Amino acid sequence: MKFNEIQELVKLINKSNLSEFKMKEGDFEISIRTKNYGKVRAKNIKNLQSSVPQVVSVPTQMPAAMAPPPPAVPVAAAAAAAPPPPEAPASENKNTLLIKSPIVGTFYRSAGPDKENYVGIGSIVEVGTVVCIVEAMKLFNEIESEVSGKIVNILVDNESPVQYDQPLFEVEPI
């Protein structure tokens, strides 16, 4: 992989909501992690600091003339240029809580087409219960509930695209 290709890859990862990216091509292996690595399921994802990708692993046989890429622009700067996410629908019941998507991707209610849905209306969830999957760039991220209660509404259709911070489920605390 050429130096300019690595730079473009770092820029793409920086613009995405990925927390980790790995690639192997022959003897070349690269792993890029952002500061959000391991925090995708963090309780308060809005308060996470902006993430700057860091090259963790470099080619095993890097030419001497090839230096590591310069730091990429922080995601916060890229996000400032992006349009704001659509407004969340107002909850009919003011006593309910929302489970929101921590990333941009495709929403799936189950682990596969022949598998049962993680949760449905009436399901009881606790903090840490897997409620769905959001696929982002071929990575399937299990989304865990950050609240305890009963699912009273599913706000997104299966296999629909979702935005960052978009409400997915409405939960009535119990």
Secondary structure, DSSP 8 states (H G I E B T S, - for coil): --HHHHHHHHHHHHHS--SEEEEEETTEEEEEE-TTTT-TT-TTGGG------EEEE--TT--TT---------HHHHHHHS---------SSTT-EEEE-SSSEEEESBSSTTS-BS--TT-EE-TT-EEEEEEETTEEEEEE-SS-EEEEEE-S-TT-EE-TT-EEEEEE--
